[in-house]
């Protein structure tokens, strides 16, 4: 492989401590052939982030993503300490620290889970205020058996598209100093370029999860579907990653168009939607279904396509007039 990414995720990976994090990164880097590039990242809630850790991450070449769901009210709705207190102030301190000139190159962006109870434009403005290079808006995990908040599977309503579209319109109209990966990936797919997120597109990079006990599992979003759904029975002591990637359950996730439900295969936007995240297609033991966010993704993609193609057409017209 010419290149791959190792992400230290959680839970909260900073709880592992500096020594274990350094050991993990240096050990993996030493085992990789010199012609292969490894990108190391860590996704943290920021609570334990310190200048000493950031200096270590700088030496290791470890970039940092921070999870933040918006301003104080939006973030503290879910991200609270055991005593009930909110975590926003600690996260803000971490973001102030990482945005210092000596650490800013380590900051990879913000991850935000969509919560319909939060005002979308308030959330967007609160996130942009930290000047992240990228924002990832993630749909909450849910499926046909266990629907996500505010989503009735039998209903044609599109609450998540309705939440995201105002953000897209504001972001698209402004000078774009921050990449919103969901939106930019949809736009790229609409003009024939690849996606940079597993949320959309037919071609996706294969992923494996190594748990702290050494077990090799499928993507951990599958844990939201049914007990042991992410398990493979493999571990790093007795199996290779190649063996794990050949596991039938893992292969099923990366079959592209042929691995989608018949209705998805016939959909005019399937090359952009890609069927949605694999875990979001689950229904009573079966993944051969559209995503539970099907109507939302259709509405969002169609909206972005109209805006983008109208501007491209206007640009072509302007170019033709100038040339004439």
N, C-alpha and C positions, 0 to 999 in steps of 0.2 A: 504494500500500500504506500503510495507517495505521501499521504497525509491523513491524519485522523485527529479527533478531539477527545480529550479526557476531561470530564466535568466532575468536580467534587461537589456532590449534591447532598440532599438530606431528606427530612430532618434538617438539622443545623450543623453543617460540616465544621464550622469553627470550634465546635465543642471537642473535636478531636485533638486540638492543641497544635502549637507550632511545630513541635518535634515530629509528630506523626504525619502532619501535612508535608513537611520537608522530606521526610523519609519516603513517602508515597511518590511524590513528584520526581525526586532524584533517582529512585529505583526504577520507575517506569522509563524515564528518559534514558538511563544507562542501558536498558534492555532493548531499546529500539535501534534498528540499523541506521547508520549515519545518513543514508539517502532518504529516510522517512522523516517527515516533519510532524511533530506532535504539538498541538495547541492545548495548553492547560488553562482551564477556567475553574472558578469556584462561584457557586451561587449561595448567597448568605442573606439572612435577614438584617445583618449589620450590627446587631446588638453587641457582639464581642469584638468588633473590628477596632484595632488600635494602630498607632503609627509603627510600632515594632513589627506587627504582622504585615503591614503594607511594605515595610522595608524588606522583609523576608520574601514577600510575593514579588517584589521588584527583582530581587536576585534570582528567583526561580523562573521569572517570566510567566507568572500566574496572574491572569486577568480576573477582575472581580465584577460580578453582577449582583445587584442588590434588589431584594423583593420589597416592594412598597405599593400599597393599594390605593394611594391618593394622599390627600391631606389628613389632618389629625382625625377627624370624624370617620372618614372612609377607611383609613388604615386601622384605627383602633377598634373598629367594629368586630374584627376577627383576631387581629394580632395583638393579644394582650398577655401580660404576665400572669402567673398563677394566682397573684393576689387581686387580679381584676384590673390592675392599672394598665393604661395603654403604653405601647412601645414607640409611638411616633417620635418623641423627643430624642430617644436614643438612636433611632434610625437617621434622623436629621443630623445629629452630631457625626455619625459615621459618614454621611454623604458630604458634609462640610469638610471632613478630614480628607476623603479620597479626591475631592475636587481641588485640593491644594496643588500648586504647580508641580511639586516633586512627585506626586502620585497620580495626577490626572490621566496619564497614559495607561494606567491600569484599569480604569473605569470602563467596563464594557456596556453598561446600561442598566435599565430598570425593568423589572418583571412585575406586572400588575394583573391580578385576577379580576375579571369583570364581575361586579356586584350590581345588580339592577337597582338596588336601593340607593346607590350613590349617583349624583348628577354627573353625567359623562363629561361635560365641558369643564366642570369644576375639577374633576379628577385629572383631566388632560392638562389643564393649566397648572395644577399643583405639581404634577410630575415634571412638566417642562421647566418649571422654575428651578429645578436642580441641574439643568443643562446636561441631561444625559446624552450620550452619542446615539443611543437607541432605546426605544421602548417596546417591550413585548406585551401586548394585551392577550391574555389567555382566557379562553372560555372555561367556566368551571366544569369539573368533571361530572358527567352524568350520562345516562343512556336510556334506552327505551324501557328497561325494567325499573331503573331508579332514576327518574327524570331530574335534570338540574333545576335549581330554584327558579320559580316563575315560569316554568316551561311545561305545558300540557302536551304530551306527544300527539294526541289526536287533534289538537287545535292547529289551525293554519296561522296562528299569531307568530310574530317575529320579534319578540322583545329584545333579543341580543343584537340583531341587525339594527333595530331602532335605537339602541344604545350606542352602537359603534359608528353609525352613519354621521351623526353630527360631529363627532371627532374627526372623521375622515374629511368632511367638508371644510372644517376649520383648518386642519393640517394641510390639506391640498391647496387651499387658497393663500396660505402664508408662505413666505420664504422658508424652505425646509432645512432647518438646522439640526433636526433630530430625525432619525430613521424610525418609522413605525413598521416593524418587520412584517406584520400581517398585511398591511396595506401595500407596502412596496413589493412584497412577494406576489400578491394578486395582480398588481400592475405589470410586473415582470412576466408572469404567466400569460397574461392577456396579449402580450406582444411576442410570445414565443421564447422567452428567457426562463431559466430555472428558478424554482422557489428556494428560499433560504429558511423555511420553517416547515416542520412536520405537519402543521395545521392545514396546509393546502398543497395541491399539486399531486401528480401521479408518481413522480420519481422522487423517492425519499431515501436519505442515507440510513443504512441499517444501524441499529443501536442495541447495545447490550447493557445490562445493569449488573454490577458486581456488588453484592451486599457485604456488610461488615463481617459476616461469618464465612465469606469466600464463595457463597453460592452465586451461580450465574443465572440471571433471570431475564425475562422479557421486559419491555418498557414498563416502568412502575405504575403508569396510569392504569394498567390492567388490574391493579389491586382494587380499583373502585368498581369492578364489575361483579366478581364472585370470589369466594375464598380460594386461594392457591392458583388463581388464574394466571398469574405471572410466572409461576414456578416452571422450571425445566427439568429438575432432577440432576443438573450438572453443577460442578464446582471447579474452582481453579486448580485444585490439587490433582484432579483426575481427568479433566477435559480441557481441550483447547477452545479458543474463541471460534476457530473455523468449525469445530464440531457443533458449537452452540448455534452459530449462524445457520447451520444446516438442519437445525431442529424444525420439524414440520410446522409447529405453531408459530415459529419466528418467520420461516419462509412465507407462510400464508399472509403475513403483513406487508410483504414487499413484492407482490405479484402485479402491481399496477392495475391496469384496466381489467384484466382477466380475473382479478381477485375481488371485484366489486359486485354488488347485487345487480341483477339484470336491469332494474329501473335506472340505476346509476350509470350503467354502461351506455344507455340510450340518451342520457341527459346531455343537452347541448353545451353545458359548462363543465362537463366532467373533467376535462383536462386542467381546469383551474381549481375546482373544488377538490378533486381527487378522492371524493367519498368521505372527506372529513377524517378526523383522528380515529384510529382503529378502535380504541376503547369506547368511543362515543357511538359506535354502531351496534353495540351489544344488546341482544334481546334473548333472555332465557336460554343461555348457553350457545347462542349462535351469533356470529359476526357478519353474516351475509345480509346486511341491511344497510339502508342509508344511515348517515349520521342522524342522531336525534336533533341536531341543529340544522337539518337539511333546508328547511324553509328560510332560516336566518342566513345561511351561507348563500343561498340562491339570491335573496334580496340584496345582500351586501355586495356580492360580485356583480350583479346586474347594475347596481347603482354606480359602482366604481367604473365599470365598463362604459356606461353612458357618459360620465364626466370625462374620462380619459379619451375616448374615441372622438367626442365632440371637439376637444382641444386639438387632437391630432389632425382632424379634418380641417379645422380652422387654420392650423399651421400650414398644412399642405396648400390650402387656398391662398394664403398670404404669400407663400413661397412662389406659387405659380404666377400670381399677380406681379410680384417683384421681377420675376424672370421675364414676363411678357413685356 
